[in-house]
Amino acid sequence: YHRRYPTVEIRAETFNGSTHVPVPSDSAFLKALLFELRLTDDDIFVEHRDTCTRINHSSVHSVRTEGGDLWPVLAFQKSGLIYACLPLVEDTLEPQPPLLTVCGLSQGLALLLGIVDYLSPSRKNEAEMSTKISQLRNLLIQACPLGTPLNTNIRSLNSSFEDIQEMPTDKNQPAWRSNTYKGKPQVNVCITEKVKCMQYGKRDVVDVWQVYGTVNCKCDIEGSAPNVTLTLNLPTNAPPLQDIVVHHCVTSVHPAMLMSTSAEPLDDSVYNGPYKFPFIPPSDSFNLCYYTSQVPVPPILGCYQLIEEGSQLKITVNLKLHESIKNSFEHCEAQIPFFNRGPIAQLEYKVSYGQLDLSREKSQLVWIIGQKFPKSLEVSLTGTVSFGTAGKEHPTDYICTGNTAYVKLYFRIPDFTLTGCYVDQHSVQIFVPGKPKITTSRELISSNYYIWNSKAPAPMVFKTL
């Protein structure tokens, strides 16, 4: 599916002046985009695309066409599909303005993510996917009629013109409230924190971990423009929230809230709350804000040792739950893959806690710790592994060769956040008649939580000078 907006192309020509690069035909643009994304001719070295000096750290690309380089092209792959758009730059293109100054990028990303959210549930059903793609034209007429996104929640829109409601007569109703709710007012708030971690078990390499939080809201409230105020709270002496990004429906925030960044060291002047967000909620579920925080310790500390002795591997894994972490998991397991080897032919092991299983393809150990750590908060696994002849179905990896290997943890802790961030039900203010029902929840989820073999070199996220 593709869609062009001639009105936006005319505006681009006016803004960009002599630096303007015309958008080629749809087929030519697709060919150039696939080439830029290395989906065609990926086995051929092309200097302007493949040189080491041109490393793209984002989803913003410069696509080479016959008329010049199109920039910025926002493109990414998700579940076998490519999502792309060309945002308007309201400035000249030489020199290229900083990405943060191109407001069309965030609008385009929000629109593409809305389309992803609309299509992704059908990715395994080809017929349903085709139907949804055929409905995109009608949906985009509502969401982005003249090239400017008005509502990026594609799933909340109606797919046929017959069902499209008339534009609201209330001039105070914002564009993101596509319909009005009738019924008892209720608000659902969920704080989800994801923790990423790289542990190396080496004296000369610093372990790193990061926390990313998302506050999701669903507000079923009557009225064309209801006002809601939500407050995020932190325990005493907890590290402050940083890198806060708010939804466009938020009407005002404390300026210091948006100034705290994890790129700079923490000091006493950093704003540590309370974090108040007054907003007029959209009709459907939305993410009110995102944040990070510099928490002092990762939730689970680990050590992994893998030593090769002849045809066997000797492994030792020790995990310890930090005493400040809630010892109540929905699930917790450690996966221990063995790359570039054959199927596991022989396994001798001893676990102090939990259950050890072998994956179906016999290339990975799955250590199911369960819903609690023991009273000592420590668990261990020791074992000896030998392998058969390798086949095509067994996992390979260009980085994890030899003894370079890792343990990856998967866990979810309900009703807990690593920062301690929470929403007090009594702090949610809704300026509408009636007593609303307010439901709050929170969770901590692992995301790319690696413990590398301390007996071998590993890819470094950060290395001391």
Disulfide bonds with the S-S distance in Angstrom:
none
